[in-house]
Amino acid sequence: MWWMARDVIRTGVLQRWAYVSYFAVCPPGAEEATFQRMKKLIVASVPEFQLTPRPRTMAASAEK
C-alpha cells in the first residue's frame, strides 16, 4: 500500500479500487438454485459499480 501514497504524492491522483464479494447460505441440495439466484444478483448489480472508461472519440485519436 506504500505505492499508493507514493503515487498520490508524485502524481496527485489516487487510484480507485475496491473488492466486492457475495455470500449466500443454502441448505444441502439447494446449491444449484442458490447459484442461479446469486448469478442473477451479480449480473444485475455489477453495472451499478463496475464502470468502464468512455471510448475515445475519433477526433481526439486522429490528432495524435
PDB file of N, CA, C and O in Angstrom, chain B, residues numbered from 101:
ATOM      1  N   MET B 101       0.817  -1.194   0.000  1.00  0.00           N
ATOM      2  CA  MET B 101       0.000   0.000   0.000  1.00  0.00           C
ATOM      3  C   MET B 101       0.859   1.257   0.000  1.00  0.00           C
ATOM      4  O   MET B 101       0.359   2.355  -0.240  1.00  0.00           O
ATOM      5  N   TRP B 102       2.138   1.098   0.266  1.00  0.00           N
ATOM      6  CA  TRP B 102       3.018   2.269   0.259  1.00  0.00           C
ATOM      7  C   TRP B 102       3.074   2.906  -1.113  1.00  0.00           C
ATOM      8  O   TRP B 102       3.267   4.116  -1.234  1.00  0.00           O
ATOM      9  N   TRP B 103       2.903   2.084  -2.169  1.00  0.00           N
ATOM     10  CA  TRP B 103       2.957   2.627  -3.529  1.00  0.00           C
ATOM     11  C   TRP B 103       1.797   3.584  -3.797  1.00  0.00           C
ATOM     12  O   TRP B 103       1.932   4.511  -4.596  1.00  0.00           O
ATOM     13  N   MET B 104       0.652   3.365  -3.129  1.00  0.00           N
ATOM     14  CA  MET B 104      -0.472   4.284  -3.323  1.00  0.00           C
ATOM     15  C   MET B 104      -0.122   5.665  -2.793  1.00  0.00           C
ATOM     16  O   MET B 104      -0.389   6.673  -3.448  1.00  0.00           O
ATOM     17  N   ALA B 105       0.476   5.711  -1.606  1.00  0.00           N
ATOM     18  CA  ALA B 105       0.884   7.003  -1.036  1.00  0.00           C
ATOM     19  C   ALA B 105       1.937   7.651  -1.925  1.00  0.00           C
ATOM     20  O   ALA B 105       1.887   8.855  -2.175  1.00  0.00           O
ATOM     21  N   ARG B 106       2.892   6.854  -2.402  1.00  0.00           N
ATOM     22  CA  ARG B 106       3.935   7.385  -3.282  1.00  0.00           C
ATOM     23  C   ARG B 106       3.332   7.976  -4.555  1.00  0.00           C
ATOM     24  O   ARG B 106       3.703   9.074  -4.970  1.00  0.00           O
ATOM     25  N   ASP B 107       2.397   7.240  -5.177  1.00  0.00           N
ATOM     26  CA  ASP B 107       1.780   7.723  -6.421  1.00  0.00           C
ATOM     27  C   ASP B 107       0.957   8.988  -6.196  1.00  0.00           C
ATOM     28  O   ASP B 107       0.957   9.884  -7.041  1.00  0.00           O
ATOM     29  N   VAL B 108       0.257   9.070  -5.066  1.00  0.00           N
ATOM     30  CA  VAL B 108      -0.526  10.278  -4.773  1.00  0.00           C
ATOM     31  C   VAL B 108       0.404  11.475  -4.630  1.00  0.00           C
ATOM     32  O   VAL B 108       0.107  12.562  -5.124  1.00  0.00           O
ATOM     33  N   ILE B 109       1.519  11.275  -3.959  1.00  0.00           N
ATOM     34  CA  ILE B 109       2.475  12.375  -3.780  1.00  0.00           C
ATOM     35  C   ILE B 109       3.091  12.780  -5.115  1.00  0.00           C
ATOM     36  O   ILE B 109       3.231  13.968  -5.404  1.00  0.00           O
ATOM     37  N   ARG B 110       3.456  11.800  -5.921  1.00  0.00           N
ATOM     38  CA  ARG B 110       4.110  12.093  -7.205  1.00  0.00           C
ATOM     39  C   ARG B 110       3.160  12.660  -8.263  1.00  0.00           C
ATOM     40  O   ARG B 110       3.510  13.597  -8.980  1.00  0.00           O
ATOM     41  N   THR B 111       1.953  12.086  -8.355  1.00  0.00           N
ATOM     42  CA  THR B 111       1.049  12.468  -9.449  1.00  0.00           C
ATOM     43  C   THR B 111      -0.151  13.277  -9.006  1.00  0.00           C
ATOM     44  O   THR B 111      -0.755  13.979  -9.818  1.00  0.00           O
ATOM     45  N   GLY B 112      -0.512  13.195  -7.730  1.00  0.00           N
ATOM     46  CA  GLY B 112      -1.710  13.866  -7.250  1.00  0.00           C
ATOM     47  C   GLY B 112      -2.980  13.115  -7.595  1.00  0.00           C
ATOM     48  O   GLY B 112      -4.078  13.645  -7.426  1.00  0.00           O
ATOM     49  N   VAL B 113      -2.845  11.869  -8.085  1.00  0.00           N
ATOM     50  CA  VAL B 113      -4.001  11.071  -8.484  1.00  0.00           C
ATOM     51  C   VAL B 113      -4.091   9.841  -7.584  1.00  0.00           C
ATOM     52  O   VAL B 113      -3.120   9.100  -7.439  1.00  0.00           O
ATOM     53  N   LEU B 114      -5.249   9.632  -6.987  1.00  0.00           N
ATOM     54  CA  LEU B 114      -5.482   8.463  -6.155  1.00  0.00           C
ATOM     55  C   LEU B 114      -6.181   7.401  -6.990  1.00  0.00           C
ATOM     56  O   LEU B 114      -7.236   7.656  -7.571  1.00  0.00           O
ATOM     57  N   GLN B 115      -5.595   6.214  -7.050  1.00  0.00           N
ATOM     58  CA  GLN B 115      -6.201   5.125  -7.801  1.00  0.00           C
ATOM     59  C   GLN B 115      -7.479   4.667  -7.102  1.00  0.00           C
ATOM     60  O   GLN B 115      -7.540   4.593  -5.875  1.00  0.00           O
ATOM     61  N   ARG B 116      -8.497   4.362  -7.905  1.00  0.00           N
ATOM     62  CA  ARG B 116      -9.756   3.881  -7.337  1.00  0.00           C
ATOM     63  C   ARG B 116      -9.814   2.367  -7.481  1.00  0.00           C
ATOM     64  O   ARG B 116      -9.575   1.830  -8.563  1.00  0.00           O
ATOM     65  N   TRP B 117     -10.129   1.687  -6.397  1.00  0.00           N
ATOM     66  CA  TRP B 117     -10.272   0.245  -6.442  1.00  0.00           C
ATOM     67  C   TRP B 117     -11.099  -0.213  -5.260  1.00  0.00           C
ATOM     68  O   TRP B 117     -11.223   0.490  -4.258  1.00  0.00           O
ATOM     69  N   ALA B 118     -11.654  -1.380  -5.390  1.00  0.00           N
ATOM     70  CA  ALA B 118     -12.452  -1.943  -4.304  1.00  0.00           C
ATOM     71  C   ALA B 118     -12.630  -3.434  -4.530  1.00  0.00           C
ATOM     72  O   ALA B 118     -12.499  -3.923  -5.652  1.00  0.00           O
ATOM     73  N   TYR B 119     -12.925  -4.142  -3.469  1.00  0.00           N
ATOM     74  CA  TYR B 119     -13.278  -5.546  -3.551  1.00  0.00           C
ATOM     75  C   TYR B 119     -14.761  -5.670  -3.261  1.00  0.00           C
ATOM     76  O   TYR B 119     -15.283  -5.027  -2.351  1.00  0.00           O
ATOM     77  N   VAL B 120     -15.428  -6.492  -4.032  1.00  0.00           N
ATOM     78  CA  VAL B 120     -16.851  -6.754  -3.804  1.00  0.00           C
ATOM     79  C   VAL B 120     -16.996  -8.268  -3.687  1.00  0.00           C
ATOM     80  O   VAL B 120     -16.473  -9.015  -4.514  1.00  0.00           O
ATOM     81  N   SER B 121     -17.700  -8.708  -2.667  1.00  0.00           N
ATOM     82  CA  SER B 121     -17.933 -10.143  -2.512  1.00  0.00           C
ATOM     83  C   SER B 121     -19.417 -10.394  -2.285  1.00  0.00           C
ATOM     84  O   SER B 121     -20.143  -9.533  -1.787  1.00  0.00           O
ATOM     85  N   TYR B 122     -19.841 -11.573  -2.656  1.00  0.00           N
ATOM     86  CA  TYR B 122     -21.219 -12.004  -2.465  1.00  0.00           C
ATOM     87  C   TYR B 122     -21.183 -13.272  -1.613  1.00  0.00           C
ATOM     88  O   TYR B 122     -20.279 -14.095  -1.761  1.00  0.00           O
ATOM     89  N   PHE B 123     -22.151 -13.430  -0.731  1.00  0.00           N
ATOM     90  CA  PHE B 123     -22.203 -14.584   0.161  1.00  0.00           C
ATOM     91  C   PHE B 123     -23.652 -15.019   0.313  1.00  0.00           C
ATOM     92  O   PHE B 123     -24.544 -14.187   0.483  1.00  0.00           O
ATOM     93  N   ALA B 124     -23.878 -16.309   0.251  1.00  0.00           N
ATOM     94  CA  ALA B 124     -25.223 -16.847   0.459  1.00  0.00           C
ATOM     95  C   ALA B 124     -25.126 -18.147   1.234  1.00  0.00           C
ATOM     96  O   ALA B 124     -24.185 -18.920   1.054  1.00  0.00           O
ATOM     97  N   VAL B 125     -26.092 -18.382   2.088  1.00  0.00           N
ATOM     98  CA  VAL B 125     -26.194 -19.626   2.827  1.00  0.00           C
ATOM     99  C   VAL B 125     -27.335 -20.418   2.205  1.00  0.00           C
ATOM    100  O   VAL B 125     -28.397 -19.871   1.911  1.00  0.00           O
ATOM    101  N   CYS B 126     -27.105 -21.708   2.009  1.00  0.00           N
ATOM    102  CA  CYS B 126     -28.179 -22.529   1.445  1.00  0.00           C
ATOM    103  C   CYS B 126     -28.171 -23.907   2.104  1.00  0.00           C
ATOM    104  O   CYS B 126     -27.132 -24.386   2.557  1.00  0.00           O
ATOM    105  N   PRO B 127     -29.331 -24.528   2.150  1.00  0.00           N
ATOM    106  CA  PRO B 127     -29.401 -25.872   2.730  1.00  0.00           C
ATOM    107  C   PRO B 127     -28.767 -26.894   1.772  1.00  0.00           C
ATOM    108  O   PRO B 127     -28.683 -26.638   0.571  1.00  0.00           O
ATOM    109  N   PRO B 128     -28.333 -28.017   2.280  1.00  0.00           N
ATOM    110  CA  PRO B 128     -27.776 -29.057   1.420  1.00  0.00           C
ATOM    111  C   PRO B 128     -28.762 -29.447   0.313  1.00  0.00           C
ATOM    112  O   PRO B 128     -29.951 -29.644   0.562  1.00  0.00           O
ATOM    113  N   GLY B 129     -28.255 -29.550  -0.881  1.00  0.00           N
ATOM    114  CA  GLY B 129     -29.093 -29.909  -2.026  1.00  0.00           C
ATOM    115  C   GLY B 129     -29.655 -28.723  -2.779  1.00  0.00           C
ATOM    116  O   GLY B 129     -30.188 -28.893  -3.876  1.00  0.00           O
ATOM    117  N   ALA B 130     -29.550 -27.514  -2.218  1.00  0.00           N
ATOM    118  CA  ALA B 130     -30.095 -26.328  -2.880  1.00  0.00           C
ATOM    119  C   ALA B 130     -28.996 -25.472  -3.513  1.00  0.00           C
ATOM    120  O   ALA B 130     -29.211 -24.299  -3.819  1.00  0.00           O
ATOM    121  N   GLU B 131     -27.824 -26.066  -3.704  1.00  0.00           N
ATOM    122  CA  GLU B 131     -26.697 -25.292  -4.229  1.00  0.00           C
ATOM    123  C   GLU B 131     -26.971 -24.731  -5.615  1.00  0.00           C
ATOM    124  O   GLU B 131     -26.647 -23.573  -5.882  1.00  0.00           O
ATOM    125  N   GLU B 132     -27.551 -25.514  -6.491  1.00  0.00           N
ATOM    126  CA  GLU B 132     -27.784 -25.049  -7.865  1.00  0.00           C
ATOM    127  C   GLU B 132     -28.786 -23.895  -7.897  1.00  0.00           C
ATOM    128  O   GLU B 132     -28.576 -22.917  -8.615  1.00  0.00           O
ATOM    129  N   ALA B 133     -29.863 -23.996  -7.134  1.00  0.00           N
ATOM    130  CA  ALA B 133     -30.854 -22.918  -7.080  1.00  0.00           C
ATOM    131  C   ALA B 133     -30.237 -21.654  -6.487  1.00  0.00           C
ATOM    132  O   ALA B 133     -30.484 -20.549  -6.970  1.00  0.00           O
ATOM    133  N   THR B 134     -29.438 -21.823  -5.445  1.00  0.00           N
ATOM    134  CA  THR B 134     -28.771 -20.676  -4.824  1.00  0.00           C
ATOM    135  C   THR B 134     -27.793 -20.043  -5.798  1.00  0.00           C
ATOM    136  O   THR B 134     -27.711 -18.820  -5.907  1.00  0.00           O
ATOM    137  N   PHE B 135     -27.044 -20.897  -6.514  1.00  0.00           N
ATOM    138  CA  PHE B 135     -26.100 -20.385  -7.505  1.00  0.00           C
ATOM    139  C   PHE B 135     -26.822 -19.579  -8.583  1.00  0.00           C
ATOM    140  O   PHE B 135     -26.341 -18.517  -8.979  1.00  0.00           O
ATOM    141  N   GLN B 136     -27.943 -20.056  -9.054  1.00  0.00           N
ATOM    142  CA  GLN B 136     -28.695 -19.334 -10.092  1.00  0.00           C
ATOM    143  C   GLN B 136     -29.203 -17.986  -9.571  1.00  0.00           C
ATOM    144  O   GLN B 136     -29.167 -16.993 -10.297  1.00  0.00           O
ATOM    145  N   ARG B 137     -29.676 -17.941  -8.318  1.00  0.00           N
ATOM    146  CA  ARG B 137     -30.114 -16.670  -7.732  1.00  0.00           C
ATOM    147  C   ARG B 137     -28.946 -15.702  -7.580  1.00  0.00           C
ATOM    148  O   ARG B 137     -29.074 -14.511  -7.866  1.00  0.00           O
ATOM    149  N   MET B 138     -27.802 -16.224  -7.125  1.00  0.00           N
ATOM    150  CA  MET B 138     -26.619 -15.377  -6.972  1.00  0.00           C
ATOM    151  C   MET B 138     -26.142 -14.860  -8.320  1.00  0.00           C
ATOM    152  O   MET B 138     -25.739 -13.703  -8.445  1.00  0.00           O
ATOM    153  N   LYS B 139     -26.190 -15.716  -9.320  1.00  0.00           N
ATOM    154  CA  LYS B 139     -25.777 -15.314 -10.660  1.00  0.00           C
ATOM    155  C   LYS B 139     -26.644 -14.157 -11.172  1.00  0.00           C
ATOM    156  O   LYS B 139     -26.127 -13.202 -11.752  1.00  0.00           O
ATOM    157  N   LYS B 140     -27.950 -14.245 -10.960  1.00  0.00           N
ATOM    158  CA  LYS B 140     -28.841 -13.153 -11.366  1.00  0.00           C
ATOM    159  C   LYS B 140     -28.532 -11.871 -10.603  1.00  0.00           C
ATOM    160  O   LYS B 140     -28.539 -10.781 -11.174  1.00  0.00           O
ATOM    161  N   LEU B 141     -28.260 -12.012  -9.307  1.00  0.00           N
ATOM    162  CA  LEU B 141     -27.927 -10.842  -8.487  1.00  0.00           C
ATOM    163  C   LEU B 141     -26.639 -10.181  -8.983  1.00  0.00           C
ATOM    164  O   LEU B 141     -26.574  -8.958  -9.111  1.00  0.00           O
ATOM    165  N   ILE B 142     -25.631 -10.981  -9.255  1.00  0.00           N
ATOM    166  CA  ILE B 142     -24.352 -10.434  -9.714  1.00  0.00           C
ATOM    167  C   ILE B 142     -24.512  -9.747 -11.065  1.00  0.00           C
ATOM    168  O   ILE B 142     -24.014  -8.638 -11.259  1.00  0.00           O
ATOM    169  N   VAL B 143     -25.197 -10.391 -11.991  1.00  0.00           N
ATOM    170  CA  VAL B 143     -25.413  -9.791 -13.318  1.00  0.00           C
ATOM    171  C   VAL B 143     -26.148  -8.459 -13.204  1.00  0.00           C
ATOM    172  O   VAL B 143     -25.832  -7.514 -13.926  1.00  0.00           O
ATOM    173  N   ALA B 144     -27.119  -8.378 -12.308  1.00  0.00           N
ATOM    174  CA  ALA B 144     -27.891  -7.143 -12.146  1.00  0.00           C
ATOM    175  C   ALA B 144     -27.116  -6.054 -11.413  1.00  0.00           C
ATOM    176  O   ALA B 144     -27.304  -4.872 -11.698  1.00  0.00           O
ATOM    177  N   SER B 145     -26.251  -6.428 -10.476  1.00  0.00           N
ATOM    178  CA  SER B 145     -25.601  -5.416  -9.642  1.00  0.00           C
ATOM    179  C   SER B 145     -24.262  -4.915 -10.180  1.00  0.00           C
ATOM    180  O   SER B 145     -23.887  -3.777  -9.900  1.00  0.00           O
ATOM    181  N   VAL B 146     -23.545  -5.713 -10.930  1.00  0.00           N
ATOM    182  CA  VAL B 146     -22.219  -5.297 -11.410  1.00  0.00           C
ATOM    183  C   VAL B 146     -22.260  -3.984 -12.188  1.00  0.00           C
ATOM    184  O   VAL B 146     -21.403  -3.134 -11.942  1.00  0.00           O
ATOM    185  N   PRO B 147     -23.188  -3.762 -13.102  1.00  0.00           N
ATOM    186  CA  PRO B 147     -23.186  -2.473 -13.812  1.00  0.00           C
ATOM    187  C   PRO B 147     -23.372  -1.253 -12.912  1.00  0.00           C
ATOM    188  O   PRO B 147     -23.083  -0.131 -13.326  1.00  0.00           O
ATOM    189  N   GLU B 148     -23.851  -1.462 -11.690  1.00  0.00           N
ATOM    190  CA  GLU B 148     -24.035  -0.348 -10.764  1.00  0.00           C
ATOM    191  C   GLU B 148     -22.715   0.157 -10.189  1.00  0.00           C
ATOM    192  O   GLU B 148     -22.624   1.324  -9.807  1.00  0.00           O
ATOM    193  N   PHE B 149     -21.696  -0.690 -10.120  1.00  0.00           N
ATOM    194  CA  PHE B 149     -20.429  -0.255  -9.527  1.00  0.00           C
ATOM    195  C   PHE B 149     -19.218  -0.463 -10.426  1.00  0.00           C
ATOM    196  O   PHE B 149     -18.179   0.148 -10.177  1.00  0.00           O
ATOM    197  N   GLN B 150     -19.301  -1.284 -11.446  1.00  0.00           N
ATOM    198  CA  GLN B 150     -18.150  -1.507 -12.317  1.00  0.00           C
ATOM    199  C   GLN B 150     -18.334  -0.673 -13.577  1.00  0.00           C
ATOM    200  O   GLN B 150     -19.016  -1.077 -14.519  1.00  0.00           O
ATOM    201  N   LEU B 151     -17.715   0.485 -13.570  1.00  0.00           N
ATOM    202  CA  LEU B 151     -17.845   1.391 -14.691  1.00  0.00           C
ATOM    203  C   LEU B 151     -16.665   1.219 -15.628  1.00  0.00           C
ATOM    204  O   LEU B 151     -15.535   1.027 -15.178  1.00  0.00           O
ATOM    205  N   THR B 152     -16.915   1.285 -16.915  1.00  0.00           N
ATOM    206  CA  THR B 152     -15.840   1.186 -17.895  1.00  0.00           C
ATOM    207  C   THR B 152     -15.516   2.580 -18.409  1.00  0.00           C
ATOM    208  O   THR B 152     -16.393   3.442 -18.449  1.00  0.00           O
ATOM    209  N   PRO B 153     -14.273   2.811 -18.800  1.00  0.00           N
ATOM    210  CA  PRO B 153     -13.927   4.128 -19.324  1.00  0.00           C
ATOM    211  C   PRO B 153     -14.657   4.408 -20.627  1.00  0.00           C
ATOM    212  O   PRO B 153     -14.949   3.499 -21.404  1.00  0.00           O
ATOM    213  N   ARG B 154     -14.942   5.661 -20.847  1.00  0.00           N
ATOM    214  CA  ARG B 154     -15.590   6.046 -22.102  1.00  0.00           C
ATOM    215  C   ARG B 154     -14.629   5.830 -23.254  1.00  0.00           C
ATOM    216  O   ARG B 154     -13.426   6.044 -23.108  1.00  0.00           O
ATOM    217  N   PRO B 155     -15.151   5.406 -24.406  1.00  0.00           N
ATOM    218  CA  PRO B 155     -14.271   5.253 -25.566  1.00  0.00           C
ATOM    219  C   PRO B 155     -13.786   6.615 -26.045  1.00  0.00           C
ATOM    220  O   PRO B 155     -14.507   7.610 -25.968  1.00  0.00           O
ATOM    221  N   ARG B 156     -12.571   6.639 -26.532  1.00  0.00           N
ATOM    222  CA  ARG B 156     -12.023   7.898 -27.074  1.00  0.00           C
ATOM    223  C   ARG B 156     -12.777   8.262 -28.336  1.00  0.00           C
ATOM    224  O   ARG B 156     -13.196   7.390 -29.098  1.00  0.00           O
ATOM    225  N   THR B 157     -12.944   9.543 -28.548  1.00  0.00           N
ATOM    226  CA  THR B 157     -13.614   9.982 -29.763  1.00  0.00           C
ATOM    227  C   THR B 157     -12.633   9.894 -30.936  1.00  0.00           C
ATOM    228  O   THR B 157     -11.417   9.917 -30.744  1.00  0.00           O
ATOM    229  N   MET B 158     -13.163   9.796 -32.121  1.00  0.00           N
ATOM    230  CA  MET B 158     -12.322   9.698 -33.310  1.00  0.00           C
ATOM    231  C   MET B 158     -11.478  10.945 -33.479  1.00  0.00           C
ATOM    232  O   MET B 158     -10.321  10.856 -33.892  1.00  0.00           O
ATOM    233  N   ALA B 159     -12.034  12.108 -33.166  1.00  0.00           N
ATOM    234  CA  ALA B 159     -11.296  13.363 -33.340  1.00  0.00           C
ATOM    235  C   ALA B 159     -10.086  13.422 -32.426  1.00  0.00           C
ATOM    236  O   ALA B 159      -9.020  13.878 -32.839  1.00  0.00           O
ATOM    237  N   ALA B 160     -10.235  12.972 -31.206  1.00  0.00           N
ATOM    238  CA  ALA B 160      -9.132  13.014 -30.251  1.00  0.00           C
ATOM    239  C   ALA B 160      -8.029  12.041 -30.656  1.00  0.00           C
ATOM    240  O   ALA B 160      -6.847  12.364 -30.537  1.00  0.00           O
ATOM    241  N   SER B 161      -8.403  10.850 -31.136  1.00  0.00           N
ATOM    242  CA  SER B 161      -7.373   9.886 -31.511  1.00  0.00           C
ATOM    243  C   SER B 161      -6.740  10.233 -32.851  1.00  0.00           C
ATOM    244  O   SER B 161      -5.596   9.854 -33.099  1.00  0.00           O
ATOM    245  N   ALA B 162      -7.450  10.943 -33.722  1.00  0.00           N
ATOM    246  CA  ALA B 162      -6.903  11.330 -35.024  1.00  0.00           C
ATOM    247  C   ALA B 162      -5.865  12.447 -34.880  1.00  0.00           C
ATOM    248  O   ALA B 162      -5.008  12.606 -35.750  1.00  0.00           O
ATOM    249  N   GLU B 163      -5.932  13.218 -33.798  1.00  0.00           N
ATOM    250  CA  GLU B 163      -4.999  14.320 -33.609  1.00  0.00           C
ATOM    251  C   GLU B 163      -3.599  13.835 -33.237  1.00  0.00           C
ATOM    252  O   GLU B 163      -2.624  14.562 -33.426  1.00  0.00           O
ATOM    253  N   LYS B 164      -3.493  12.634 -32.719  1.00  0.00           N
ATOM    254  CA  LYS B 164      -2.185  12.123 -32.277  1.00  0.00           C
ATOM    255  C   LYS B 164      -1.351  11.644 -33.379  1.00  0.00           C
ATOM    256  O   LYS B 164      -0.230  11.189 -33.152  1.00  0.00           O
TER     257      LYS B 164
END
